[in-house]
Amino acid sequence: MPDELADDTVTGQRSYPVNIKGELADHMGGGLWLIKWLLLIPHYICLVFLWVVFILLTVYAFFAILFTGKYPRGVFDFNVGVLRWTWRVGFYGYQALGTNKYPPFALRSIEDYPADLHIDYPERLSRGLVLIKWWLLAIPHYFVVAYFMAATSITGGSAAGWSSTSYGAAGGSGVVGGGLVFVLTIIAAVVLLFKGYYPKDIYNFVIGMDRWSYRVYAYAALMTDEYPPFRLHD
């Protein structure tokens, strides 16, 4: 998966500037998934505080973009780090159950960890779009993400809404309210427990829904002007 915005040599289209990586582990037998919610409690506590800061900094970035057309680079890097941390926790936990390797407590990329997230920094952002993209333009995507992640992921279309609800209560991924991602990961975990393998089709579908959702999260948080595509693949 590319870390930078690049041309697709097959379609001639550019890659979307929000990219997630998730490398499924080869051997994950056993029932560790049954207690991952417990093991992740320290991360959930950290993420609650990180998301509070994320929301406040997104409000600051809103005004910075409105008046200058630029997303402050330090704020951008921090917010990307929060999304990256969130994705690593989700990949270990109930957004994918893709690894048994415990996620690091870090905002930066960790080279040898199987999950990562990158967002290309935008040199300029539209001062007009910042007024409407996070609520009006993103409404169709909010309905889709609500179906993927259930009510625990978004509550009304703002960056503050989906972020605080998604990780304040259950560490995201529909742990409290259900959602297709959560249901499919549990099905995959049961298969893994009894068969010893993670069904590849389920994994690809789950990662596709995660990818779609994180594109919407970044768009709602004003981190790109490129409208999220209605697709699961890169």
MIDOSE-1310 file (N, C-alpha, C; in nm, 2 decimals, decimal comma, always signed):
residues 234
mpde	+0,08/-0,12/+0,00/+0,00/+0,00/+0,00/+0,09/+0,12/+0,00; +0,07/+0,22/-0,09/+0,16/+0,33/-0,10/+0,14/+0,43/+0,02; +0,25/+0,49/+0,06/+0,25/+0,58/+0,17/+0,24/+0,72/+0,12; +0,25/+0,74/-0,01/+0,24/+0,87/-0,07/+0,14/+0,87/-0,18
ladd	+0,09/+0,99/-0,22/-0,01/+1,01/-0,32/+0,07/+0,98/-0,45; +0,02/+0,88/-0,53/+0,09/+0,84/-0,65/-0,01/+0,80/-0,76; +0,04/+0,80/-0,88/-0,05/+0,76/-0,99/-0,06/+0,60/-0,99; -0,18/+0,56/-1,02/-0,21/+0,42/-1,03/-0,18/+0,38/-1,18
tvtg	-0,08/+0,29/-1,19/-0,03/+0,26/-1,33/-0,13/+0,19/-1,41; -0,23/+0,13/-1,34/-0,33/+0,05/-1,42/-0,45/+0,14/-1,46; -0,50/+0,22/-1,37/-0,62/+0,30/-1,39/-0,59/+0,44/-1,43; -0,47/+0,48/-1,41/-0,43/+0,62/-1,43/-0,48/+0,72/-1,33
qrsy	-0,54/+0,67/-1,22/-0,60/+0,75/-1,12/-0,50/+0,76/-1,00; -0,51/+0,87/-0,93/-0,42/+0,88/-0,81/-0,48/+0,80/-0,69; -0,39/+0,76/-0,61/-0,43/+0,69/-0,49/-0,49/+0,80/-0,39; -0,59/+0,75/-0,31/-0,65/+0,85/-0,22/-0,54/+0,88/-0,11
pvni	-0,54/+1,00/-0,06/-0,43/+1,04/+0,03/-0,44/+0,98/+0,17; -0,54/+0,91/+0,20/-0,55/+0,84/+0,33/-0,53/+0,69/+0,30; -0,43/+0,63/+0,37/-0,40/+0,49/+0,34/-0,38/+0,42/+0,48; -0,44/+0,30/+0,49/-0,42/+0,22/+0,61/-0,35/+0,09/+0,56
kgel	-0,27/+0,04/+0,65/-0,20/-0,09/+0,63/-0,25/-0,19/+0,73; -0,27/-0,31/+0,69/-0,31/-0,41/+0,79/-0,26/-0,55/+0,74; -0,16/-0,60/+0,79/-0,10/-0,73/+0,75/-0,15/-0,84/+0,84; -0,23/-0,93/+0,78/-0,29/-1,04/+0,86/-0,18/-1,13/+0,90
adhm	-0,18/-1,17/+1,03/-0,08/-1,26/+1,09/-0,11/-1,40/+1,04; +0,00/-1,48/+1,02/-0,02/-1,62/+0,97/-0,07/-1,71/+1,07; -0,03/-1,70/+1,19/-0,07/-1,79/+1,30/-0,13/-1,71/+1,42; -0,26/-1,73/+1,44/-0,33/-1,66/+1,55/-0,43/-1,75/+1,62
gggl	-0,40/-1,88/+1,63/-0,49/-1,97/+1,69/-0,51/-1,94/+1,84; -0,62/-2,00/+1,90/-0,65/-1,98/+2,04/-0,76/-1,88/+2,06; -0,79/-1,85/+2,18/-0,90/-1,77/+2,22/-0,86/-1,63/+2,27; -0,75/-1,58/+2,24/-0,70/-1,45/+2,29/-0,80/-1,34/+2,26
wlik	-0,87/-1,35/+2,14/-0,96/-1,25/+2,11/-1,08/-1,23/+2,21; -1,10/-1,33/+2,29/-1,21/-1,32/+2,39/-1,18/-1,22/+2,50; -1,05/-1,19/+2,52/-1,01/-1,10/+2,63/-0,93/-0,98/+2,58; -0,93/-0,96/+2,45/-0,86/-0,84/+2,40/-0,92/-0,71/+2,45
wlll	-1,05/-0,71/+2,46/-1,11/-0,59/+2,52/-1,06/-0,55/+2,65; -1,02/-0,65/+2,73/-0,96/-0,63/+2,86/-0,82/-0,59/+2,85; -0,74/-0,65/+2,77/-0,60/-0,61/+2,75/-0,59/-0,47/+2,69; -0,69/-0,43/+2,62/-0,68/-0,30/+2,55/-0,73/-0,18/+2,64
iphy	-0,77/-0,21/+2,76/-0,82/-0,10/+2,85/-0,72/+0,01/+2,86; -0,59/-0,01/+2,89/-0,49/+0,10/+2,89/-0,49/+0,19/+2,77; -0,51/+0,12/+2,65/-0,51/+0,20/+2,53/-0,64/+0,28/+2,52; -0,75/+0,22/+2,56/-0,88/+0,29/+2,56/-0,87/+0,42/+2,65
iclv	-0,81/+0,41/+2,76/-0,79/+0,52/+2,85/-0,71/+0,63/+2,78; -0,60/+0,59/+2,72/-0,51/+0,69/+2,65/-0,59/+0,75/+2,54; -0,67/+0,67/+2,46/-0,74/+0,73/+2,35/-0,85/+0,83/+2,39; -0,91/+0,81/+2,50/-1,01/+0,90/+2,54/-0,94/+1,04/+2,55
flwv	-0,83/+1,05/+2,62/-0,76/+1,18/+2,63/-0,71/+1,23/+2,50; -0,65/+1,14/+2,42/-0,60/+1,18/+2,29/-0,71/+1,24/+2,20; -0,83/+1,17/+2,20/-0,94/+1,22/+2,12/-1,00/+1,35/+2,17; -0,99/+1,38/+2,29/-1,03/+1,51/+2,34/-0,94/+1,62/+2,28
vfil	-0,81/+1,59/+2,28/-0,71/+1,69/+2,22/-0,73/+1,69/+2,07; -0,76/+1,58/+2,01/-0,78/+1,57/+1,87/-0,90/+1,67/+1,83; -1,01/+1,66/+1,90/-1,13/+1,74/+1,87/-1,09/+1,89/+1,89; -1,03/+1,92/+2,00/-0,99/+2,06/+2,02/-0,90/+2,12/+1,91
ltvy	-0,80/+2,03/+1,87/-0,71/+2,08/+1,77/-0,78/+2,08/+1,63; -0,88/+2,00/+1,61/-0,95/+2,01/+1,48/-1,03/+2,13/+1,47; -1,09/+2,18/+1,58/-1,16/+2,31/+1,59/-1,06/+2,42/+1,56; -0,94/+2,41/+1,62/-0,84/+2,51/+1,59/-0,80/+2,51/+1,44
affa	-0,78/+2,39/+1,38/-0,75/+2,37/+1,24/-0,86/+2,43/+1,15; -0,98/+2,41/+1,19/-1,09/+2,47/+1,12/-1,07/+2,62/+1,09; -1,04/+2,69/+1,20/-1,03/+2,84/+1,18/-0,90/+2,87/+1,11; -0,80/+2,79/+1,13/-0,67/+2,82/+1,06/-0,69/+2,80/+0,91
ilft	-0,77/+2,69/+0,87/-0,79/+2,67/+0,73/-0,88/+2,78/+0,67; -0,98/+2,82/+0,75/-1,08/+2,92/+0,71/-1,01/+3,05/+0,68; -0,91/+3,09/+0,75/-0,84/+3,22/+0,74/-0,71/+3,21/+0,65; -0,65/+3,10/+0,65/-0,52/+3,09/+0,58/-0,52/+2,99/+0,47
gkyp	-0,61/+2,89/+0,47/-0,61/+2,79/+0,37/-0,51/+2,68/+0,39; -0,45/+2,68/+0,51/-0,35/+2,58/+0,55/-0,39/+2,51/+0,68; -0,36/+2,38/+0,68/-0,38/+2,30/+0,81/-0,24/+2,30/+0,88; -0,24/+2,36/+1,00/-0,11/+2,37/+1,07/-0,04/+2,24/+1,08
rgvf	+0,09/+2,24/+1,03/+0,16/+2,11/+1,01/+0,17/+2,03/+1,15; +0,21/+2,10/+1,25/+0,22/+2,03/+1,38/+0,09/+1,97/+1,43; -0,02/+2,04/+1,41/-0,15/+1,99/+1,45/-0,19/+1,87/+1,36; -0,16/+1,88/+1,23/-0,18/+1,77/+1,13/-0,11/+1,65/+1,17
dfnv	+0,02/+1,66/+1,20/+0,10/+1,54/+1,24/+0,05/+1,47/+1,37; +0,01/+1,56/+1,46/-0,05/+1,50/+1,59/-0,18/+1,43/+1,56; -0,27/+1,49/+1,48/-0,40/+1,42/+1,45/-0,38/+1,30/+1,37; -0,29/+1,30/+1,28/-0,26/+1,17/+1,21/-0,21/+1,07/+1,30
gvlr	-0,13/+1,11/+1,40/-0,08/+1,01/+1,50/-0,19/+0,95/+1,58; -0,29/+1,03/+1,62/-0,40/+0,98/+1,69/-0,48/+0,88/+1,61; -0,51/+0,91/+1,48/-0,57/+0,82/+1,40/-0,49/+0,69/+1,38; -0,36/+0,71/+1,37/-0,27/+0,59/+1,35/-0,28/+0,50/+1,48
wtwr	-0,27/+0,56/+1,59/-0,28/+0,49/+1,72/-0,42/+0,41/+1,73; -0,52/+0,49/+1,69/-0,66/+0,43/+1,69/-0,67/+0,31/+1,60; -0,61/+0,32/+1,48/-0,62/+0,21/+1,39/-0,54/+0,09/+1,44; -0,42/+0,11/+1,49/-0,35/+0,00/+1,55/-0,42/-0,07/+1,66
vgfy	-0,49/+0,00/+1,74/-0,57/-0,06/+1,85/-0,69/-0,14/+1,78; -0,75/-0,07/+1,68/-0,86/-0,14/+1,61/-0,82/-0,26/+1,54; -0,70/-0,26/+1,48/-0,65/-0,38/+1,41/-0,63/-0,50/+1,50; -0,57/-0,47/+1,62/-0,55/-0,57/+1,72/-0,68/-0,61/+1,78
gyqa	-0,77/-0,52/+1,79/-0,90/-0,54/+1,86/-1,00/-0,58/+1,76; -1,12/-0,52/+1,78/-1,24/-0,57/+1,71/-1,28/-0,49/+1,58; -1,18/-0,42/+1,53/-1,20/-0,37/+1,39/-1,14/-0,46/+1,29; -1,07/-0,56/+1,33/-1,01/-0,66/+1,24/-0,97/-0,79/+1,30
lgtn	-0,92/-0,78/+1,43/-0,86/-0,90/+1,49/-0,75/-0,96/+1,40; -0,67/-0,87/+1,35/-0,57/-0,91/+1,25/-0,44/-0,95/+1,30; -0,41/-0,93/+1,43/-0,28/-0,97/+1,49/-0,30/-0,99/+1,64; -0,21/-1,07/+1,69/-0,20/-1,08/+1,84/-0,08/-1,01/+1,89
kypp	-0,01/-0,93/+1,81/+0,10/-0,85/+1,85/+0,04/-0,72/+1,92; +0,07/-0,70/+2,05/+0,01/-0,59/+2,12/+0,05/-0,46/+2,06; -0,04/-0,36/+2,04/-0,01/-0,24/+1,98/+0,08/-0,15/+2,07; +0,17/-0,07/+2,01/+0,26/+0,02/+2,09/+0,18/+0,14/+2,13
falr	+0,23/+0,20/+2,24/+0,18/+0,33/+2,29/+0,26/+0,44/+2,22; +0,22/+0,47/+2,10/+0,30/+0,57/+2,02/+0,21/+0,63/+1,91; +0,24/+0,76/+1,88/+0,17/+0,83/+1,77/+0,24/+0,81/+1,64; +0,37/+0,78/+1,65/+0,45/+0,77/+1,52/+0,43/+0,63/+1,46
sied	+0,48/+0,62/+1,34/+0,48/+0,49/+1,27/+0,58/+0,40/+1,34; +0,54/+0,27/+1,35/+0,63/+0,17/+1,41/+0,66/+0,07/+1,29; +0,78/+0,07/+1,25/+0,82/+0,00/+1,13/+0,78/-0,15/+1,13; +0,80/-0,22/+1,24/+0,77/-0,36/+1,24/+0,63/-0,40/+1,29
ypad	+0,54/-0,30/+1,31/+0,41/-0,33/+1,35/+0,32/-0,36/+1,23; +0,24/-0,46/+1,23/+0,16/-0,49/+1,11/+0,05/-0,40/+1,07; +0,02/-0,30/+1,15/-0,08/-0,20/+1,11/-0,03/-0,06/+1,12; -0,06/+0,02/+1,02/-0,01/+0,16/+1,01/-0,11/+0,24/+0,94
lhid	-0,10/+0,37/+0,95/-0,19/+0,47/+0,88/-0,10/+0,59/+0,83; -0,13/+0,63/+0,71/-0,06/+0,75/+0,66/-0,16/+0,84/+0,59; -0,14/+0,97/+0,61/-0,22/+1,07/+0,54/-0,13/+1,17/+0,48; -0,14/+1,19/+0,35/-0,06/+1,29/+0,28/-0,09/+1,43/+0,33
yper	+0,01/+1,51/+0,36/-0,02/+1,65/+0,41/-0,06/+1,73/+0,29; -0,17/+1,81/+0,30/-0,22/+1,90/+0,20/-0,15/+2,03/+0,21; -0,08/+2,08/+0,10/-0,02/+2,21/+0,11/-0,12/+2,32/+0,11; -0,23/+2,30/+0,05/-0,34/+2,40/+0,05/-0,47/+2,33/+0,07
lsrg	-0,57/+2,39/+0,14/-0,70/+2,34/+0,15/-0,80/+2,46/+0,12; -0,92/+2,42/+0,07/-1,02/+2,51/+0,03/-1,08/+2,58/+0,16; -1,08/+2,71/+0,15/-1,14/+2,79/+0,27/-1,29/+2,78/+0,26; -1,35/+2,76/+0,15/-1,49/+2,74/+0,13/-1,54/+2,61/+0,17
lvli	-1,47/+2,50/+0,13/-1,51/+2,37/+0,16/-1,51/+2,34/+0,31; -1,42/+2,40/+0,38/-1,41/+2,37/+0,52/-1,54/+2,40/+0,60; -1,62/+2,49/+0,54/-1,75/+2,52/+0,60/-1,86/+2,42/+0,59; -1,84/+2,33/+0,49/-1,95/+2,24/+0,46/-1,91/+2,09/+0,44
kwwl	-1,78/+2,07/+0,42/-1,75/+1,93/+0,39/-1,77/+1,83/+0,51; -1,74/+1,88/+0,63/-1,75/+1,79/+0,74/-1,89/+1,75/+0,79; -1,99/+1,83/+0,74/-2,12/+1,79/+0,78/-2,21/+1,77/+0,66; -2,22/+1,86/+0,57/-2,31/+1,85/+0,46/-2,27/+1,75/+0,35
laip	-2,14/+1,77/+0,30/-2,10/+1,69/+0,19/-2,07/+1,54/+0,23; -2,04/+1,52/+0,36/-2,00/+1,39/+0,41/-2,12/+1,31/+0,45; -2,24/+1,37/+0,45/-2,36/+1,30/+0,50/-2,38/+1,16/+0,44; -2,37/+1,14/+0,31/-2,39/+1,00/+0,25/-2,29/+0,90/+0,31
hyfv	-2,17/+0,95/+0,33/-2,07/+0,86/+0,39/-2,10/+0,83/+0,54; -2,16/+0,92/+0,61/-2,19/+0,89/+0,75/-2,29/+0,78/+0,76; -2,38/+0,77/+0,67/-2,48/+0,66/+0,67/-2,41/+0,53/+0,65; -2,31/+0,53/+0,55/-2,24/+0,41/+0,52/-2,16/+0,36/+0,64
vayf	-2,08/+0,46/+0,70/-1,99/+0,42/+0,81/-2,08/+0,38/+0,93; -2,19/+0,44/+0,95/-2,28/+0,40/+1,06/-2,32/+0,25/+1,04; -2,34/+0,21/+0,92/-2,38/+0,07/+0,90/-2,26/-0,02/+0,92; -2,14/+0,03/+0,88/-2,02/-0,05/+0,91/-1,98/-0,06/+1,06
maat	-1,99/+0,05/+1,12/-1,94/+0,06/+1,26/-2,05/+0,07/+1,37; -2,17/+0,09/+1,32/-2,29/+0,11/+1,41/-2,28/+0,24/+1,48; -2,38/+0,26/+1,58/-2,40/+0,39/+1,64/-2,28/+0,43/+1,72; -2,19/+0,34/+1,76/-2,07/+0,38/+1,84/-1,97/+0,46/+1,76
sitg	-1,99/+0,47/+1,63/-1,88/+0,53/+1,55/-1,91/+0,68/+1,51; -2,04/+0,71/+1,49/-2,07/+0,85/+1,45/-2,20/+0,88/+1,52; -2,22/+1,01/+1,55/-2,34/+1,05/+1,61/-2,41/+1,17/+1,55; -2,36/+1,21/+1,44/-2,43/+1,32/+1,38/-2,35/+1,39/+1,27
gsaa	-2,24/+1,35/+1,24/-2,17/+1,40/+1,12/-2,05/+1,49/+1,15; -2,03/+1,53/+1,27/-1,91/+1,62/+1,29/-1,79/+1,53/+1,33; -1,67/+1,59/+1,32/-1,55/+1,52/+1,36/-1,56/+1,49/+1,51; -1,62/+1,59/+1,59/-1,63/+1,57/+1,73/-1,72/+1,46/+1,76
gwss	-1,84/+1,45/+1,69/-1,94/+1,35/+1,72/-1,89/+1,21/+1,70; -1,83/+1,17/+1,58/-1,80/+1,03/+1,57/-1,67/+1,00/+1,65; -1,58/+1,09/+1,67/-1,46/+1,05/+1,74/-1,48/+1,03/+1,89; -1,56/+1,12/+1,95/-1,57/+1,10/+2,09/-1,66/+0,98/+2,13
tsyg	-1,76/+0,96/+2,04/-1,85/+0,84/+2,07/-1,77/+0,71/+2,04; -1,70/+0,71/+1,93/-1,64/+0,59/+1,89/-1,54/+0,53/+1,99; -1,46/+0,62/+2,05/-1,36/+0,57/+2,14/-1,38/+0,60/+2,29; -1,48/+0,68/+2,32/-1,50/+0,71/+2,46/-1,57/+0,60/+2,53
aagg	-1,65/+0,52/+2,46/-1,72/+0,42/+2,53/-1,66/+0,28/+2,52; -1,61/+0,24/+2,40/-1,57/+0,10/+2,38/-1,45/+0,08/+2,29; -1,37/+0,18/+2,27/-1,26/+0,16/+2,19/-1,29/+0,15/+2,05; -1,41/+0,19/+2,00/-1,44/+0,19/+1,86/-1,48/+0,05/+1,81
sgvv	-1,49/+0,04/+1,68/-1,52/-0,08/+1,61/-1,65/-0,14/+1,64; -1,75/-0,07/+1,70/-1,88/-0,12/+1,73/-1,88/-0,22/+1,84; -1,79/-0,21/+1,93/-1,79/-0,31/+2,04/-1,92/-0,30/+2,12; -1,98/-0,18/+2,14/-2,10/-0,17/+2,22/-2,22/-0,18/+2,13
gggl	-2,23/-0,12/+2,02/-2,35/-0,11/+1,94/-2,36/-0,21/+1,82; -2,26/-0,29/+1,80/-2,26/-0,38/+1,69/-2,20/-0,32/+1,57; -2,26/-0,36/+1,45/-2,20/-0,31/+1,33/-2,15/-0,42/+1,25; -2,15/-0,41/+1,11/-2,11/-0,52/+1,03/-1,96/-0,56/+1,05
vfvl	-1,87/-0,46/+1,07/-1,73/-0,49/+1,10/-1,72/-0,58/+1,22; -1,78/-0,54/+1,33/-1,77/-0,62/+1,45/-1,83/-0,76/+1,43; -1,94/-0,77/+1,37/-2,01/-0,90/+1,35/-1,92/-0,99/+1,27; -1,86/-0,94/+1,16/-1,78/-1,02/+1,07/-1,65/-1,06/+1,14
tiia	-1,59/-0,97/+1,22/-1,47/-1,01/+1,29/-1,49/-1,12/+1,40; -1,60/-1,11/+1,46/-1,64/-1,22/+1,56/-1,66/-1,35/+1,49; -1,73/-1,35/+1,37/-1,74/-1,47/+1,29/-1,61/-1,53/+1,25; -1,52/-1,44/+1,21/-1,39/-1,48/+1,17/-1,31/-1,54/+1,29
avvl	-1,33/-1,48/+1,41/-1,26/-1,53/+1,52/-1,31/-1,67/+1,56; -1,44/-1,69/+1,55/-1,49/-1,83/+1,58/-1,43/-1,93/+1,48; -1,43/-1,90/+1,36/-1,37/-1,99/+1,26/-1,22/-2,01/+1,29; -1,15/-1,90/+1,33/-1,01/-1,91/+1,37/-0,99/-2,01/+1,49
lfkg	-1,08/-2,00/+1,58/-1,08/-2,08/+1,70/-1,09/-2,23/+1,67; -1,18/-2,26/+1,58/-1,21/-2,40/+1,56/-1,14/-2,46/+1,44; -1,11/-2,37/+1,34/-1,05/-2,42/+1,22/-0,90/-2,38/+1,21; -0,86/-2,28/+1,28/-0,72/-2,25/+1,28/-0,68/-2,15/+1,17
yypk	-0,77/-2,09/+1,10/-0,74/-1,99/+1,00/-0,84/-1,88/+1,00; -0,80/-1,77/+0,95/-0,89/-1,65/+0,93/-0,94/-1,65/+0,79; -1,07/-1,66/+0,76/-1,12/-1,66/+0,63/-1,07/-1,53/+0,55; -1,00/-1,56/+0,44/-0,94/-1,44/+0,37/-1,05/-1,35/+0,31
diyn	-1,16/-1,40/+0,26/-1,26/-1,32/+0,21/-1,32/-1,22/+0,31; -1,34/-1,28/+0,43/-1,40/-1,20/+0,54/-1,29/-1,09/+0,57; -1,17/-1,13/+0,58/-1,06/-1,03/+0,62/-1,06/-0,92/+0,52; -1,06/-0,95/+0,39/-1,05/-0,85/+0,29/-1,17/-0,75/+0,29
fvig	-1,29/-0,81/+0,32/-1,41/-0,72/+0,33/-1,40/-0,63/+0,45; -1,36/-0,69/+0,56/-1,35/-0,61/+0,69/-1,25/-0,50/+0,67; -1,13/-0,53/+0,61/-1,03/-0,42/+0,59/-1,08/-0,32/+0,49; -1,16/-0,36/+0,40/-1,22/-0,26/+0,30/-1,31/-0,17/+0,37
mdrw	-1,39/-0,22/+0,47/-1,48/-0,13/+0,54/-1,40/-0,04/+0,63; -1,30/-0,09/+0,70/-1,21/-0,01/+0,78/-1,15/+0,10/+0,70; -1,10/+0,07/+0,58/-1,04/+0,17/+0,49/-1,14/+0,28/+0,46; -1,26/+0,24/+0,42/-1,36/+0,34/+0,38/-1,39/+0,43/+0,50
syrv	-1,40/+0,37/+0,62/-1,43/+0,45/+0,74/-1,32/+0,55/+0,77; -1,20/+0,51/+0,77/-1,09/+0,60/+0,80/-1,07/+0,71/+0,70; -1,10/+0,68/+0,58/-1,11/+0,79/+0,48/-1,21/+0,90/+0,52; -1,33/+0,85/+0,56/-1,43/+0,94/+0,60/-1,39/+1,02/+0,73
yaya	-1,33/+0,95/+0,83/-1,28/+1,01/+0,95/-1,18/+1,13/+0,91; -1,09/+1,10/+0,82/-0,99/+1,21/+0,79/-1,06/+1,32/+0,71; -1,15/+1,29/+0,63/-1,22/+1,40/+0,56/-1,30/+1,48/+0,65; -1,37/+1,42/+0,75/-1,45/+1,49/+0,84/-1,36/+1,57/+0,94
almt	-1,24/+1,53/+0,96/-1,15/+1,60/+1,04/-1,07/+1,71/+0,96; -1,12/+1,74/+0,84/-1,06/+1,85/+0,76/-0,92/+1,82/+0,70; -0,88/+1,70/+0,70/-0,74/+1,67/+0,67/-0,71/+1,65/+0,52; -0,82/+1,65/+0,44/-0,81/+1,65/+0,30/-0,93/+1,71/+0,23
deyp	-0,92/+1,76/+0,11/-1,03/+1,81/+0,04/-1,08/+1,71/-0,06; -1,01/+1,60/-0,08/-1,05/+1,50/-0,18/-1,16/+1,42/-0,12; -1,27/+1,42/-0,19/-1,39/+1,35/-0,14/-1,37/+1,20/-0,14; -1,40/+1,13/-0,03/-1,38/+0,99/-0,01/-1,45/+0,91/-0,12
pfrl	-1,38/+0,82/-0,18/-1,45/+0,74/-0,28/-1,55/+0,63/-0,22; -1,65/+0,60/-0,29/-1,74/+0,50/-0,25/-1,69/+0,36/-0,29; -1,59/+0,32/-0,23/-1,53/+0,19/-0,26/-1,45/+0,13/-0,14; -1,44/+0,00/-0,14/-1,37/-0,07/-0,03/-1,22/-0,08/-0,06
hd	-1,18/-0,09/-0,19/-1,04/-0,11/-0,22/-0,96/+0,02/-0,23; -0,83/+0,00/-0,25/-0,74/+0,12/-0,26/-0,78/+0,21/-0,38
